[in-house]
Amino acid sequence: YYTANNYGYIVNYLEKGTDRVLAVAKTDTANYGESITETASTIEGYSVSGDSSKTIVIDTENNIINFYYTVNAYNYTVKHLEKGTDKVLVSAETFTANYSDTVSATSLKKDIAGYTYDSANAENLIIGTGANEITLYYTAKAYKYTVNYLEEDTDKVLSTDKTDYALFGSSITENAIDI
């Protein structure tokens, strides 16, 4: 009488095209000639490429099952708001990036007339499986303006000009002076 020897086998979870290890390999043993079926593990941010179930017959060596995965792409939203007021300066934008990619806030900033980029709610956005959102804040620029005091129809200067500053988009009211 003979008994079948026990041999080890390995199940690998690899990124397709790179063979980067995505999860700890499973190791187990089975008897020689035994048919073993394994099912691919769920790995956050990835989808199984090909069959999600594989079968091997245990041999004396090379008992390896490889599951390959492709990275999933996810949407992320970028908001552009006036700091302190949350006024929308540019409509929210939606982009796509791969799971675990890092998106830099400064790479998303825009040139918005009358405003200067100030900050973001995070320096980097790491793309995940949930809501991916980053908010960029801008402050209104201050602009110089001048009030002239002129004689009607002749444009003769009646008093020294007044110079002041106001934030972009703000409403300014000036009153005539007594001359």
Rosetta blueprint (number, residue, H / E / L):
1 Y L
2 Y L
3 T L
4 A L
5 N L
6 N E
7 Y E
8 G E
9 Y E
10 I E
11 V E
12 N E
13 Y E
14 L E
15 E E
16 K L
17 G L
18 T L
19 D L
20 R L
21 V E
22 L E
23 A E
24 V E
25 A E
26 K E
27 T E
28 D E
29 T E
30 A E
31 N E
32 Y L
33 G L
34 E L
35 S E
36 I E
37 T E
38 E E
39 T E
40 A L
41 S L
42 T L
43 I L
44 E L
45 G L
46 Y E
47 S E
48 V E
49 S E
50 G L
51 D L
52 S L
53 S E
54 K E
55 T E
56 I E
57 V E
58 I L
59 D L
60 T L
61 E L
62 N L
63 N L
64 I E
65 I E
66 N E
67 F E
68 Y E
69 Y E
70 T E
71 V E
72 N L
73 A E
74 Y E
75 N E
76 Y E
77 T E
78 V E
79 K E
80 H E
81 L E
82 E E
83 K L
84 G L
85 T L
86 D L
87 K L
88 V E
89 L E
90 V E
91 S E
92 A E
93 E E
94 T E
95 F E
96 T E
97 A E
98 N E
99 Y L
100 S L
101 D L
102 T E
103 V E
104 S E
105 A H
106 T H
107 S H
108 L L
109 K L
110 K L
111 D L
112 I L
113 A L
114 G L
115 Y E
116 T E
117 Y E
118 D E
119 S E
120 A E
121 N L
122 A L
123 E L
124 N E
125 L E
126 I E
127 I L
128 G L
129 T L
130 G L
131 A L
132 N L
133 E E
134 I E
135 T E
136 L E
137 Y E
138 Y E
139 T E
140 A E
141 K L
142 A E
143 Y E
144 K E
145 Y E
146 T E
147 V E
148 N E
149 Y E
150 L E
151 E L
152 E L
153 D L
154 T L
155 D L
156 K L
157 V E
158 L E
159 S E
160 T E
161 D E
162 K E
163 T E
164 D E
165 Y E
166 A E
167 L E
168 F L
169 G L
170 S L
171 S L
172 I L
173 T L
174 E L
175 N L
176 A L
177 I L
178 D L
179 I L
